Amino acid sequence: MGKKLYITTAIPYANSKPHIGNALDYLLADIWARYHRQLGKEVRFQAGTDEHGNKISAKAQAEGLDPIAYVNQTHLYFKEIMNKIGAQYTDFIRTTDSHHIQAVQYIWKKLSPYIYKGTYEGWYSVGEESFVSDKVAAANNGISPDHGVPYERLSEENYYFRLTHFVPQIRSAIESNEIKIFPESRKKEVLNLLNDGIEDLSVSRPRKNLAWGVSVPGDDNQVIYVWIDALSNYITVLGYPDDESWRDYWPANVQVVGKDILRFHAIIWPAILMALGLPLPKQILVHGHIGFDGKKMSKSLGNVVSPNEVIDTYGADAFRYYFSRHIPTLDDGDFTWEKFEKAYNNELGNDLGNLVQRVAKMVLRYQAGVVGELNRGEHDIQLYRDAMDEMRFSDAIDQVWGKIRATNQYLEQVKPWEVAKNKDDPESTEHLSDILQDAVGSIMQIADLLVPFLPEASSKIKAIFAEGVVSSSDPIFPKIYIHTKDPRTEHGR
């Protein structure tokens, strides 16, 4: 990889508050970005909101607002959750930005050799704002599986993009890993979709059916549909086409998407780029969905978890920890409040927090807070590096936790508190100093490895042992018992 890197996240509709899936996008992208910044790379990290479409205008109307006034409010929720998570994004795009609108119309003109007018007759998913084939509609019994809303039957005149023209090139790019899809199972999924047959893509709708959007150049009766409008954000946010600096960052090194929108990013988006004569993204990181106690999160079941609630109660690093370690990066995962709180107290509080606190206290007690010259841990981190490079972040943080537990076991074996009892013996004093230096060195290496995952805790740990002098022994993860029993009260304390 070069010195300048670029990672993107999918832009959600700005018609509701961020959900766990949005937060997971931001977290995974931020882990990747922080890791590469640690390695001395310059990273641009995009996020944004999709602000056109019928769902937006309907919500705005329901609240008595113009669509632009509505999204001027709602896009802020996504900035807020990114800031709460600690996601260090560099660019935030709104599809209502004037530059984006002009760039989308420019892109339409560039695509014109592959655009033609036709009549669409078939099914339409209001929830997904997408057209659905008869085969998909039949397989889902006429109801959107993601939104529980029946498909609508439409007949309307639209512009079409010759997606079928690019299918052989897309297949070749995916098979050859020109676009590398993580995990491999998602790559196979896309190839199966291509083999099942792809149709040309409707890329506009009549203004009477879609009033809130970007006008088709030269035909004000038609509005550019979501694909060209929303997907183009990944390059327009860089300044395409008029700011030449976009070339410094495109193609994206990684595009982070949920599994439900993979087909749009692995088929439609590459076809648009091919038609524009632009390079393809290098990698697509596809994460799964998060369930609640084995069930899909849904408003009807009342089991939707707000990322704000998690962070406001337990802190950003607690959120980052659970969703980076206990949710497999490349697969579906599960959440319950009890699982989360146990991980917080037992793993963050005991494994990591207690290790840092007990070592800090021993240095303060036995050595007046002075560690001396630090012996940085020399644990092999190749497995950690491999996991990070392959975007198996949950495996990478597992490696870090192995080092945390190994350091705790080391202390149990050498028992510095026993060595300290022989304070009048010079050899014991030297041995104790070596033990504590080794422990602090390991902790400082752990803090470095945790930078992408737990940035606040990493900074606190480094501050505690800065320059070999202990400044504090305060807990970094105070215990919280809301959804689990407090063991201290069970024993009458």
Residue pairs with C-beta under 8 A, 6 or more apart in sequence:
1 36
1 41
1 253
3 40
3 41
3 42
4 41
4 42
4 43
4 44
4 248
4 249
5 33
5 36
5 41
5 42
5 43
5 44
5 249
5 253
6 43
6 44
6 45
6 46
6 238
6 249
6 250
6 251
6 252
6 253
6 254
7 29
7 32
7 33
7 43
7 44
7 45
7 46
7 252
7 253
7 254
7 255
7 256
8 29
8 45
8 46
8 234
8 252
8 254
8 255
8 256
8 281
9 25
9 26
9 29
9 45
9 46
9 47
9 256
10 25
10 256
10 257
10 258
10 261
10 265
11 47
11 48
11 49
11 50
11 93
11 95
11 230
11 233
12 18
12 22
12 49
12 50
12 78
13 49
13 50
13 51
13 53
13 55
13 56
14 49
14 50
14 51
14 56
14 71
14 74
14 75
14 77
14 78
14 94
15 55
15 56
15 59
15 74
16 59
16 74
17 74
17 77
17 306
17 308
18 77
18 78
18 81
18 307
18 308
19 297
19 304
19 306
19 307
20 290
20 297
20 305
20 306
20 307
20 323
20 335
21 258
21 289
21 290
22 78
22 81
22 307
23 81
23 85
23 307
23 319
23 323
24 258
24 287
24 290
24 323
24 327
25 256
25 257
25 258
25 287
26 47
26 81
26 82
26 85
26 87
26 89
27 85
27 87
27 319
27 320
27 323
27 324
28 256
28 285
28 287
28 324
28 329
28 391
28 393
29 45
29 47
29 87
29 89
29 254
29 256
30 45
30 85
30 86
30 87
30 88
30 89
30 452
31 320
31 324
31 393
31 452
31 453
32 254
32 256
32 285
32 391
32 393
32 452
33 43
33 45
33 88
34 88
34 451
34 452
34 455
35 388
35 451
35 452
36 43
37 43
37 88
38 448
38 451
38 452
43 90
44 90
44 91
44 238
44 249
45 87
45 88
45 89
45 90
45 91
46 89
46 90
46 91
46 92
46 93
46 233
46 234
46 237
46 238
47 78
47 82
47 87
47 89
47 91
47 92
47 93
48 78
48 91
48 92
48 93
48 94
48 95
48 233
48 237
49 71
49 74
49 75
49 78
49 93
49 94
49 95
50 95
50 226
50 229
50 230
50 233
51 67
51 71
51 75
51 94
51 95
51 96
52 95
52 96
52 212
52 213
52 214
52 226
52 229
52 230
53 129
53 210
53 212
53 213
53 226
54 126
54 129
54 209
54 210
54 212
55 126
55 127
55 129
56 67
56 70
56 71
56 212
57 67
57 211
57 212
59 70
60 66
60 67
60 69
60 70
60 71
63 70
65 73
67 212
68 96
71 94
71 96
75 94
79 92
81 307
81 308
82 89
84 307
84 308
84 311
84 316
85 307
85 311
85 316
85 319
85 320
86 316
86 317
86 320
86 455
86 456
91 237
91 238
93 100
93 233
93 236
93 237
94 100
95 101
95 104
95 229
95 230
95 233
99 236
99 239
100 232
100 233
100 236
100 237
101 214
103 232
103 235
103 236
103 240
103 241
103 242
104 214
104 224
104 228
104 229
104 232
104 236
105 214
105 215
105 217
105 224
106 241
107 228
107 232
107 241
107 272
107 276
108 115
108 216
108 217
108 224
108 228
109 217
110 275
110 276
111 161
111 228
111 272
111 275
111 276
113 275
114 161
114 162
114 165
114 275
115 159
115 160
115 161
115 162
115 203
116 159
116 160
116 162
117 157
117 158
117 159
117 160
118 157
118 158
118 159
118 160
118 200
119 155
119 156
119 157
119 158
120 131
120 154
120 155
120 156
120 157
120 158
120 202
121 154
121 155
122 131
122 132
122 133
122 134
122 137
122 153
122 154
123 131
123 132
123 133
123 134
123 136
123 137
123 142
123 151
123 152
123 153
123 154
124 130
124 131
124 132
124 151
124 152
124 153
124 154
125 131
125 132
125 144
125 147
125 149
125 151
125 152
126 144
126 147
126 149
126 152
127 144
127 146
127 147
127 148
127 149
128 144
128 146
128 147
129 226
130 226
131 154
131 202
132 151
133 199
137 151
140 151
142 150
142 151
143 149
143 150
143 151
144 150
144 151
146 260
148 300
154 209
156 205
156 206
156 209
157 206
158 202
158 203
158 204
158 205
158 206
158 222
158 225
159 202
159 203
159 204
159 216
159 219
159 222
160 200
160 201
160 202
160 203
161 200
161 201
161 202
161 203
161 227
161 228
161 271
161 272
161 275
162 200
163 198
163 199
163 200
163 201
163 267
163 268
163 271
164 198
164 199
164 200
165 271
166 270
166 271
166 274
166 275
167 194
167 198
169 270
169 274
170 194
170 266
170 267
170 270
170 271
170 274
171 191
171 194
172 178
173 179
173 270
173 280
174 181
174 187
174 190
174 191
174 194
174 266
175 191
178 280
179 266
179 270
179 280
179 281
179 282
179 283
179 284
180 187
180 282
180 283
180 284
181 187
181 190
181 262
181 266
181 283
181 284
181 286
182 283
182 284
182 285
182 286
182 330
182 390
182 391
183 286
183 330
183 331
186 259
186 262
186 266
186 284
186 286
189 262
190 262
190 263
190 266
190 267
193 263
193 267
194 267
198 267
201 227
201 268
201 271
202 225
203 224
203 225
203 227
203 228
204 216
204 222
204 223
204 224
204 225
205 213
205 222
205 223
205 225
206 221
206 222
206 223
207 215
207 220
207 221
207 222
207 223
210 223
210 225
211 223
212 223
213 223
213 224
213 225
213 229
214 223
214 224
214 229
215 222
215 223
215 224
216 222
216 223
216 224
227 264
227 268
227 272
228 272
231 264
231 265
231 268
231 269
231 272
232 272
234 252
234 255
234 269
234 281
235 246
235 250
235 278
238 245
238 246
238 249
238 250
239 245
239 246
240 246
240 250
250 278
250 279
251 278
251 279
251 280
251 281
251 282
252 281
252 282
253 281
253 282
253 283
254 281
254 282
254 283
254 284
254 285
254 391
255 265
255 281
255 283
255 284
255 285
256 285
256 287
257 265
257 284
257 285
257 286
257 287
258 286
258 287
258 288
258 289
259 286
259 287
259 288
259 289
260 289
262 284
262 286
265 284
266 284
269 281
270 280
270 281
273 279
273 280
273 281
274 280
283 391
285 329
285 330
285 391
286 330
287 329
287 330
288 327
288 328
288 330
288 331
288 332
288 333
289 296
289 332
289 333
290 297
290 305
290 323
290 327
290 332
290 333
290 334
290 335
291 297
291 332
291 333
291 334
291 335
292 301
292 303
292 304
292 305
292 334
292 335
292 336
293 303
293 334
293 335
293 336
294 334
295 301
295 303
297 303
297 304
297 305
298 304
305 335
307 319
310 318
310 319
310 322
310 340
311 318
311 319
313 480
313 482
314 340
314 341
314 344
314 480
315 456
316 456
317 348
317 454
317 455
317 456
317 457
317 477
318 340
318 344
318 348
318 477
320 453
320 454
320 455
321 343
321 344
321 347
321 348
321 397
321 453
321 454
322 335
322 339
322 340
322 343
322 344
323 333
324 393
324 394
324 397
324 453
325 343
325 347
325 394
325 397
325 398
325 401
325 453
326 333
326 339
326 340
326 343
326 394
327 333
327 334
327 335
327 394
328 394
329 391
329 392
329 393
329 394
329 395
330 391
330 392
337 482
337 483
338 483
338 484
340 483
341 480
341 481
341 482
341 483
341 484
342 484
344 477
344 480
345 479
345 480
345 481
345 484
347 401
348 457
348 477
349 475
349 477
349 478
349 479
351 401
351 404
351 405
351 408
352 404
352 446
352 457
352 476
352 477
353 475
353 476
353 477
354 408
355 404
355 407
355 408
355 411
355 443
356 443
356 461
356 464
356 476
357 473
357 474
357 475
357 476
358 411
359 411
359 436
359 439
359 440
359 443
360 464
360 465
360 470
360 472
360 473
361 473
362 416
362 417
362 420
362 436
363 369
363 370
363 371
363 436
363 440
363 470
364 470
364 473
365 420
366 416
366 420
366 423
366 432
366 436
367 432
367 433
367 436
369 469
369 470
369 471
370 468
370 469
370 470
371 436
371 437
371 440
371 465
371 468
371 469
371 470
372 433
372 437
372 468
373 437
373 468
374 437
374 440
374 441
374 444
374 465
374 468
375 437
375 438
375 440
375 441
376 441
376 444
376 445
377 403
377 407
377 438
377 441
377 442
377 443
377 444
377 445
377 446
378 445
379 403
379 406
379 442
379 445
381 399
381 445
381 449
383 399
384 396
384 399
384 400
384 449
387 393
387 395
387 396
387 398
387 399
388 396
388 452
393 452
393 453
397 450
397 453
399 449
400 446
400 449
400 450
400 453
403 442
403 445
403 446
403 449
404 446
406 442
407 439
407 442
407 443
407 446
410 438
410 439
410 442
411 435
411 439
414 435
416 432
416 435
416 436
416 439
419 428
419 431
419 432
419 435
420 428
420 432
422 428
422 429
423 429
440 465
440 468
443 461
443 465
444 461
444 462
444 465
446 461
447 457
447 458
447 461
447 462
448 458
450 457
450 458
450 461
451 458
457 476
457 477
460 476
461 476
463 471
463 472
464 470
464 471
464 472
464 473
479 486
